Amino acid sequence: MSFFNPEKLQTAQKANLDLLQQISGKVFASVEQLSQLQFKALRDSTEEHFEGVRKLLSVRDPQGFAELQASLTQPSAQGERLAEFNRQVQALIVDTQSDIAKLTSSQVESGTRQVEEFVETLSKNAPAGSEPVVAAFKSGLANAGTVFESAQKAAKQAADVAQSGFEAASAAPGKAAPGAGGKATSGNK
């Protein structure tokens, strides 16, 4: 009797290929969104610089130059745009990581079930006297599952800590900006 079912192997390979395609699609979509964010930021920054040059060229007297110089020392919209750009990039990274984690988690669960089925089949067909070996194999499999779950929880906690740290850091310089402080406190609850 064969312990390996070629149909199950083929199904698992197809599922892995589908998973890889879904992950690749998510990564490409995220890269596309990041590129759009970067182009928008570049366009906005370029417009701001051209506007600054226009203002400089329109200065006709020392008083106008002093007013222009005073306006340059005020908090700029560019700093606020940079903070918003960073928030959007962080949100994109977190969403992408979350989606990929969900995809891989379901695949890992499916693979775990297949391994458990294989172990059950193996234990049913194992020769007499091999029960301790089968029990040790089952115990090792259960320990590996526990380690994987712990690693998933630790990765999620690390992502949450990084997210809250980023929110706190991006809110600190923008305290004068309206609404900047509200976002940081909502993520720390």
Solvent accessible surface area in square Angstrom, and as a share of the most:
residue,aa,sasa,rsa
1,M,193,0.86
2,S,80,0.52
3,F,72,0.30
4,F,151,0.63
5,N,66,0.34
6,P,101,0.64
7,E,128,0.57
8,K,106,0.45
9,L,110,0.55
10,Q,127,0.57
11,T,85,0.49
12,A,19,0.15
13,Q,108,0.48
14,K,127,0.54
15,A,35,0.27
16,N,78,0.40
17,L,117,0.58
18,D,57,0.29
19,L,27,0.14
20,L,110,0.55
21,Q,129,0.57
22,Q,98,0.43
23,I,34,0.17
24,S,40,0.26
25,G,39,0.37
26,K,48,0.21
27,V,61,0.35
28,F,145,0.61
29,A,42,0.33
30,S,12,0.08
31,V,82,0.47
32,E,104,0.47
33,Q,88,0.39
34,L,57,0.28
35,S,39,0.25
36,Q,110,0.49
37,L,31,0.16
38,Q,90,0.40
39,F,134,0.56
40,K,104,0.44
41,A,37,0.29
42,L,114,0.57
43,R,147,0.54
44,D,37,0.19
45,S,26,0.16
46,T,51,0.30
47,E,97,0.44
48,E,55,0.25
49,H,108,0.48
50,F,111,0.46
51,E,79,0.35
52,G,30,0.29
53,V,77,0.44
54,R,136,0.50
55,K,99,0.42
56,L,93,0.46
57,L,125,0.62
58,S,70,0.45
59,V,38,0.22
60,R,206,0.75
61,D,71,0.37
62,P,115,0.72
63,Q,124,0.55
64,G,20,0.19
65,F,99,0.41
66,A,56,0.43
67,E,106,0.48
68,L,19,0.10
69,Q,103,0.46
70,A,55,0.42
71,S,59,0.38
72,L,127,0.63
73,T,107,0.62
74,Q,109,0.48
75,P,114,0.72
76,S,56,0.36
77,A,56,0.43
78,Q,70,0.31
79,G,43,0.41
80,E,90,0.40
81,R,75,0.28
82,L,104,0.52
83,A,21,0.16
84,E,62,0.28
85,F,45,0.19
86,N,57,0.29
87,R,52,0.19
88,Q,69,0.31
89,V,30,0.17
90,Q,30,0.14
91,A,49,0.38
92,L,23,0.11
93,I,98,0.50
94,V,48,0.28
95,D,81,0.42
96,T,19,0.11
97,Q,79,0.35
98,S,38,0.25
99,D,49,0.25
100,I,41,0.21
101,A,40,0.31
102,K,138,0.58
103,L,48,0.24
104,T,45,0.26
105,S,28,0.18
106,S,66,0.43
107,Q,36,0.16
108,V,56,0.32
109,E,97,0.44
110,S,30,0.20
111,G,28,0.27
112,T,53,0.31
113,R,135,0.49
114,Q,67,0.30
115,V,61,0.35
116,E,84,0.38
117,E,86,0.39
118,F,65,0.27
119,V,3,0.02
120,E,80,0.36
121,T,48,0.28
122,L,52,0.26
123,S,32,0.21
124,K,160,0.68
125,N,63,0.32
126,A,29,0.22
127,P,102,0.64
128,A,102,0.79
129,G,63,0.60
130,S,25,0.16
131,E,112,0.50
132,P,94,0.59
133,V,107,0.62
134,V,21,0.12
135,A,58,0.45
136,A,65,0.51
137,F,100,0.42
138,K,76,0.32
139,S,58,0.37
140,G,39,0.37
141,L,47,0.23
142,A,64,0.49
143,N,90,0.46
144,A,59,0.46
145,G,30,0.29
146,T,83,0.48
147,V,101,0.58
148,F,80,0.33
149,E,98,0.44
150,S,61,0.40
151,A,57,0.44
152,Q,67,0.30
153,K,135,0.57
154,A,56,0.43
155,A,56,0.43
156,K,128,0.54
157,Q,119,0.53
158,A,62,0.48
159,A,33,0.26
160,D,75,0.39
161,V,106,0.61
162,A,59,0.46
163,Q,46,0.20
164,S,30,0.19
165,G,38,0.36
166,F,52,0.21
167,E,31,0.14
168,A,49,0.38
169,A,64,0.49
170,S,15,0.10
171,A,10,0.07
172,A,55,0.42
173,P,115,0.72
174,G,17,0.16
175,K,158,0.67
176,A,99,0.77
177,A,22,0.17
178,P,130,0.82
179,G,61,0.58
180,A,9,0.07
181,G,39,0.37
182,G,50,0.48
183,K,108,0.46
184,A,10,0.08
185,T,86,0.50
186,S,74,0.48
187,G,42,0.41
188,N,87,0.45
189,K,210,0.89
